[in-house]
């Protein structure tokens, strides 16, 4: 007999047969084979009809002023499969998601789910029909606990009725079942230990996991994931990929936006490519990879070319720079890159003498109880680090921190009273260095940057800049001292234009605006091309460029970057890391928190691995990237293969 097409009994989310009985669980991989079989004979054409579409889009357009964000003539999404939506930043992917789920209204067009029109429905009505989504910028309710956030996702709760709420017997059983379901999902997504924590205390990656888990509380038929892997550490990405595949195995239709092509190739059955608001290609993942390569010049960022006589080098001064007397609080060395590299290499030789112990051994690794500390020796056996050894290791680290540009000693900090995220963290940054900070979600990486920048209270420990104690200094004072900060989220003024955002960055030195703006546009040409566009109309990746540009407007000597590549397309990710290195080459010292750990370690001079708010490992970037234990615990199997 021919294979049963997707969308019939074997592919429904309920698992019910046509006769009303309960169907047996499909064998592993059967839904994927059904989806791939159904799509095998589908032509590789834009707007092609699918054998069993779950969602159909016709003539949808959306403009913002003179900018066409979405213009989709026809699109069908196959039921029971995983459809990847890819394209460069600003292609209209998130805007299309917003339209399909009722969060935005189109200028023209219609779309439907299972033949039911969705274009006139509100977001909650769309969700009740079985179409749910997650967001590129997470929407967790920060003042509710993780478990309470999960319970909000359940549908048809009897206790939401005013009169039934007065009779506990009518809803207690359902409440108990919902709680058990929520706890089971939290265990699957490794968030069960955080169930009683406020959602506002979670890291960016943990909020992504919470959103996906909460979406599953409503037993959806279609799940739309907007960059689910952004901000998630590589080791956890492997687990998250498994969760997305499980959705297909349970009969759900999955549509996801993603920039990581390794992820797209791994899980997609069908790929849709967008650019400038239009769909330019459709096909299976192998075909989309070839299309992506052929369209790279279109999607890759352009770089402004200068004539050789005008091109600035690392050793040449920037034009119209203020005199040293006026820049005393922010003065720094402008030595050529070769001199800076020589200084860093000299420090490395001091730190890692030939035949000495590698600092990829744990620094002050502590288990959850704070008792025993274990590390792996060269033979691969476990060795307990005695208190004396711990003290000696930390003393050596503190000795190297003497005279550092930025130094933090024994930091304890957190967001809520009695809840410490950092638990005795040590850190230093030498003049001219680029230091990367990696680790699992919730390790305290972003919290460390906020503590250094004065955005959260430090309960104990000290922070110094050029030897001056800045532990209690407010953020605006640190900006005056030459410290720039790019946050992970909420990093632009959405109601202001790009140019106005840049003006806010140089507010304290408005006379230098044009010089600094020219410098920023050289790094990010898109900002010059769209300088009149409102920041709120930009994609997530484009907003990240605005945030980085604004931080550079004050010509900082120290730059704190919290996940600068988050939300960027692969081409722009490479550009951002290249730009970070070039900025660093001009003398700007950089502290970078990054979930793209492999790429971060490739460009940084030194790296720190944080775990549970403490230092776990430190070494040169290359040494950490090649350390087997660091790969296993923090970089994931994908990094190991690469």
SVG drawing of the C-alpha trace seen along z (x, -y; Angstrom):
<svg xmlns="http://www.w3.org/2000/svg" viewBox="-20 -71 80 73">
<polyline fill="none" stroke="black" stroke-width="0.4" points="0.0,0.0 1.2,-3.5 2.5,-5.5 -0.2,-7.5 0.3,-11.2 1.1,-13.7 -1.8,-15.3 -3.8,-12.1 -4.1,-10.0 -0.4,-9.3 0.5,-13.0 -2.1,-14.5 -1.0,-16.0 -3.6,-14.0 -2.6,-10.6 -6.2,-9.6 -7.1,-7.4 -9.8,-8.2 -12.2,-5.8 -11.6,-7.6 -9.3,-5.1 -5.9,-5.8 -3.1,-5.2 0.1,-3.5 3.1,-5.7 5.0,-6.2 8.3,-4.6 11.3,-6.9 11.9,-9.0 8.6,-8.1 7.1,-11.6 10.3,-12.9 10.2,-10.3 6.6,-11.1 7.4,-14.8 10.4,-14.2 8.5,-11.6 5.7,-14.1 8.1,-16.9 10.3,-14.7 8.3,-15.3 7.7,-19.0 9.4,-21.3 12.1,-23.7 10.0,-26.8 9.0,-29.9 5.3,-29.6 5.1,-25.9 2.0,-24.0 2.6,-21.4 0.8,-18.0 -0.8,-18.9 -0.3,-22.5 -1.0,-23.6 -0.5,-27.3 -1.2,-29.1 -0.2,-32.7 -1.5,-34.8 -0.4,-38.3 0.8,-39.5 2.6,-42.9 3.8,-45.1 5.5,-48.5 7.0,-50.9 7.0,-54.3 8.9,-53.8 10.4,-50.5 8.8,-47.3 9.4,-44.8 7.3,-41.9 6.0,-41.1 5.0,-37.5 3.0,-36.5 2.3,-32.8 3.7,-30.5 2.6,-27.1 4.0,-25.3 3.9,-21.5 2.1,-19.8 4.1,-17.7 7.5,-18.9 10.2,-21.4 10.4,-24.4 13.4,-26.7 13.1,-30.4 16.5,-31.9 17.9,-35.1 20.1,-38.1 19.3,-40.6 16.3,-42.8 14.9,-40.2 11.5,-40.4 11.5,-37.0 10.4,-38.2 7.9,-40.7 6.3,-37.7 6.1,-35.9 4.4,-38.9 1.8,-39.1 1.0,-35.4 0.5,-35.4 -1.6,-38.6 1.1,-40.8 1.1,-43.1 -1.4,-43.9 -0.6,-43.7 -1.3,-46.3 -2.7,-43.6 -3.1,-39.8 -4.7,-36.9 -3.4,-33.7 -5.1,-30.6 -4.4,-27.6 -6.3,-24.4 -8.5,-26.5 -9.5,-28.9 -8.6,-32.5 -6.2,-34.1 -5.8,-37.5 -8.6,-39.1 -7.7,-37.4 -5.9,-38.7 -2.8,-36.9 -4.6,-35.1 -7.3,-33.9 -4.5,-32.6 -2.9,-30.7 -6.3,-29.1 -6.5,-27.7 -3.2,-25.9 -0.6,-28.3 1.9,-29.5 5.3,-31.3 8.4,-32.3 10.1,-35.7 13.5,-36.8 13.5,-39.2 12.2,-37.1 8.9,-38.0 9.1,-36.3 7.2,-38.0 10.2,-38.9 8.3,-39.4 6.7,-35.9 8.6,-32.7 9.6,-30.3 6.8,-27.9 4.2,-30.7 5.3,-31.7 4.8,-28.1 1.3,-27.9 0.2,-31.0 0.7,-29.0 -1.9,-26.4 -5.2,-26.8 -8.8,-26.6 -8.1,-27.0 -11.3,-26.7 -9.9,-28.9 -9.8,-31.9 -13.5,-32.2 -14.6,-34.6 -17.3,-32.4 -15.4,-29.1 -12.4,-30.7 -14.6,-31.0 -15.1,-27.2 -11.7,-25.6 -13.1,-22.1 -13.8,-23.0 -10.2,-23.9 -7.8,-22.3 -7.5,-19.0 -6.8,-20.9 -4.3,-23.1 -2.5,-20.0 -2.3,-18.4 -1.0,-21.7 1.7,-22.0 2.8,-18.4 3.0,-19.1 4.9,-22.3 7.4,-20.6 7.9,-17.8 8.6,-20.3 11.0,-22.2 12.9,-19.0 13.1,-18.3 14.6,-21.8 16.9,-21.5 15.1,-24.4 13.6,-22.5 16.2,-23.8 15.0,-27.3 11.3,-26.7 11.0,-29.0 13.4,-31.7 12.0,-34.9 12.1,-34.8 13.9,-38.2 17.0,-36.5 17.4,-34.1 20.1,-34.5 19.2,-35.3 19.7,-31.7 17.6,-30.4 14.8,-32.8 14.8,-31.3 14.4,-27.8 11.6,-29.1 9.7,-30.5 9.9,-27.3 8.8,-25.2 5.9,-27.6 4.7,-27.5 4.3,-23.7 2.0,-24.1 -0.9,-24.8 -0.5,-21.6 0.0,-23.5 -0.3,-22.1 2.0,-24.7 5.1,-26.0 6.9,-29.1 10.3,-29.6 12.1,-32.9 15.8,-32.3 15.6,-29.7 19.3,-29.0 20.4,-32.6 22.0,-33.2 22.1,-29.4 25.6,-28.0 26.8,-25.4 26.7,-22.4 23.0,-23.2 22.3,-23.7 22.7,-20.0 20.0,-19.3 17.7,-22.0 18.0,-20.6 16.7,-17.3 13.7,-19.1 12.8,-20.7 13.1,-17.3 10.8,-15.8 8.1,-18.3 8.0,-16.8 8.0,-13.3 4.9,-14.3 3.1,-15.4 3.6,-19.2 4.4,-21.5 7.5,-23.6 8.5,-26.8 11.7,-28.4 13.9,-31.4 17.6,-30.7 21.0,-32.1 23.1,-29.1 23.3,-27.1 24.6,-24.0 21.3,-24.0 19.3,-24.5 21.0,-21.6 20.6,-19.4 16.8,-19.6 15.0,-21.2 12.9,-19.2 12.2,-22.3 13.9,-25.7 12.5,-29.1 14.9,-31.9 13.9,-35.5 15.7,-38.7 14.4,-42.3 11.0,-41.1 10.5,-38.6 10.8,-34.8 13.6,-34.2 14.0,-30.4 12.4,-27.3 13.6,-23.8 15.1,-21.0 18.0,-21.9 20.7,-20.6 19.2,-22.9 19.0,-25.9 22.7,-25.5 23.6,-25.8 21.2,-28.8 22.8,-30.5 26.2,-30.1 25.2,-31.5 23.4,-34.5 26.2,-35.3 27.1,-38.6 23.5,-39.8 23.1,-38.9 26.6,-39.6 27.3,-43.1 29.1,-45.5 32.3,-47.2 33.1,-50.8 36.3,-51.0 38.9,-53.7 41.8,-54.8 45.2,-53.7 46.1,-57.3 43.0,-57.6 42.9,-54.2 43.6,-54.3 46.0,-51.8 46.3,-50.6 49.2,-52.9 47.8,-56.1 45.9,-58.6 42.3,-59.3 41.5,-62.6 40.5,-65.6 41.3,-63.8 41.2,-66.1 44.4,-67.1 45.8,-64.8 45.1,-67.5 41.4,-67.3 41.4,-63.5 43.2,-62.9 40.5,-60.8 40.4,-58.5 44.0,-58.5 45.4,-55.3 48.3,-53.9 48.0,-54.1 51.0,-51.8 51.0,-49.7 49.5,-46.2 52.9,-44.6 53.9,-46.4 50.6,-45.5 51.1,-41.8 54.6,-41.8 53.3,-43.0 50.6,-40.3 53.0,-37.6 55.4,-38.7 52.6,-38.3 51.8,-34.9 55.4,-33.7 55.3,-34.8 52.0,-33.1 52.7,-29.9 56.4,-29.0 57.7,-26.1 56.9,-22.9 54.6,-24.7 51.1,-23.7 48.4,-24.7 45.8,-27.1 43.1,-25.1 43.2,-23.2 40.4,-24.6 41.2,-27.9 39.0,-27.7 36.4,-25.1 33.8,-24.4 30.9,-22.0 27.4,-23.0 28.0,-22.4 31.2,-24.5 33.3,-21.7 35.5,-19.4 37.3,-20.8 38.3,-18.2 40.4,-18.6 41.7,-16.2 45.4,-15.6 47.4,-14.7 46.6,-11.0 42.9,-11.8 42.3,-10.8 40.6,-13.0 42.7,-14.8 41.3,-16.7 42.6,-20.3 43.6,-20.9 42.8,-24.3 46.5,-25.1 46.6,-24.4 43.5,-26.5 45.0,-29.4 48.3,-29.1 46.4,-29.0 44.3,-32.0 47.4,-33.9 49.1,-33.3 46.1,-34.7 46.0,-37.8 49.7,-38.4 49.2,-38.5 46.4,-41.0 48.7,-43.6 48.7,-46.8 45.8,-45.6 43.6,-48.1 40.4,-46.6 40.5,-44.3 37.7,-42.6 38.5,-40.7 36.2,-38.2 33.0,-39.6 29.7,-38.6 26.7,-40.1 23.1,-39.4 19.7,-40.9 17.6,-39.9 18.3,-40.0 19.8,-36.8 20.3,-35.4 23.9,-35.6 24.7,-35.0 28.4,-35.8 29.9,-33.9 33.5,-35.0 34.6,-35.8 38.0,-37.1 38.9,-38.8 41.4,-41.1 42.0,-42.9 45.3,-44.2 45.8,-47.3 45.2,-46.3 43.8,-42.9 40.7,-41.2 39.3,-38.8 36.5,-36.5 34.1,-35.1 32.2,-31.9 30.2,-29.3 26.8,-27.7 23.5,-29.7 23.1,-31.1 26.8,-31.0 26.9,-34.8 28.6,-36.1 26.2,-38.9 25.9,-39.6 29.7,-40.1 29.5,-42.7 26.7,-44.5 28.6,-44.4 31.7,-45.9 29.5,-48.7 27.8,-49.5 24.3,-48.4 23.8,-45.9 24.9,-46.2 28.1,-44.5 27.6,-42.8 31.3,-42.2 34.6,-42.4 36.1,-45.3 36.4,-46.6 39.2,-49.0 39.9,-50.9 43.6,-52.0 44.1,-51.4 41.1,-53.6 38.4,-52.0 35.1,-52.1 33.2,-49.5 30.3,-51.9 30.7,-54.2 27.5,-54.8 27.3,-53.9 27.4,-57.5 30.6,-58.1 32.2,-55.1 31.2,-56.4 33.1,-59.6 36.1,-57.5 36.1,-55.8 34.1,-52.6 31.5,-51.6 28.8,-49.0 26.6,-47.1 23.8,-45.2 22.4,-42.0 18.7,-43.2 16.9,-46.5 19.9,-48.1 18.4,-50.8 16.0,-53.7 13.3,-52.3 11.4,-55.6 14.6,-57.4 16.3,-57.2 19.7,-55.5 21.3,-58.9 19.6,-60.1 20.7,-56.9 24.3,-57.8 23.8,-61.3 22.7,-59.9 26.0,-58.0 28.1,-61.2 25.8,-63.3 28.7,-64.4 30.8,-65.4 28.4,-66.6 31.0,-68.6 32.8,-65.3 29.6,-63.7 30.5,-63.8 34.0,-62.5 32.8,-59.6 29.8,-58.9 32.1,-58.5 34.2,-56.1 31.1,-54.0 29.8,-54.0 33.1,-52.7 32.6,-49.7 28.9,-49.3 28.0,-50.7 24.3,-49.9 24.0,-52.5 25.0,-55.2 22.7,-53.9 19.6,-53.9 20.5,-56.7 17.0,-58.2 15.2,-54.9 13.6,-54.4 15.5,-51.9 12.2,-50.2 11.8,-49.1 15.1,-47.3 15.7,-43.6 17.4,-42.2 20.7,-41.9 20.5,-45.5 19.7,-46.8 22.8,-45.1 24.9,-47.1 23.2,-50.3 24.0,-49.4 27.6,-48.7 27.9,-51.9 26.4,-54.0 28.9,-52.6 31.8,-53.5 30.6,-57.1 32.3,-58.1 35.6,-56.7 36.0,-54.3 39.2,-52.8 37.4,-49.8 34.4,-48.2 32.1,-45.7 30.2,-43.5 27.4,-41.3 26.8,-38.7 27.6,-41.0 26.8,-38.3 23.4,-37.4 20.7,-37.6 23.1,-38.2 23.2,-36.3 26.4,-34.2 27.9,-36.8 27.3,-39.6 28.6,-37.4 31.9,-37.0 32.0,-40.8 31.3,-41.6 34.1,-39.4 36.5,-41.0 35.4,-44.4 35.9,-43.6 39.5,-42.6 40.1,-45.7 38.7,-47.9 40.9,-46.1 43.9,-46.7 43.5,-50.4 44.1,-50.2 40.6,-49.6 40.6,-46.9 37.6,-44.6 35.7,-42.3 33.4,-40.1 30.7,-37.7 29.7,-35.4 27.7,-32.2 29.4,-31.5 32.2,-30.3 34.4,-28.7 34.5,-31.9 35.1,-34.0 38.0,-31.9 39.5,-32.1 39.9,-35.9 40.5,-36.6 43.9,-36.9 42.7,-35.2 39.5,-33.5 37.6,-32.8 35.1,-30.0 32.5,-30.8 30.3,-28.2 27.8,-28.8 29.1,-32.3 32.7,-31.2 35.9,-30.9 36.2,-27.5 39.0,-27.7 41.3,-30.4 43.9,-30.2 44.7,-31.6 41.8,-31.4 43.4,-28.7 44.3,-26.5 40.7,-26.6 39.3,-25.9 41.4,-22.8 41.1,-21.6 39.1,-18.3 37.3,-18.9 36.3,-22.5 35.0,-21.1 33.0,-18.4 31.5,-20.6 31.1,-24.0 31.6,-23.9 29.5,-20.9 30.1,-18.0 29.7,-20.3 32.7,-22.3 34.6,-19.1 33.9,-17.9 35.1,-21.3"/>
</svg>
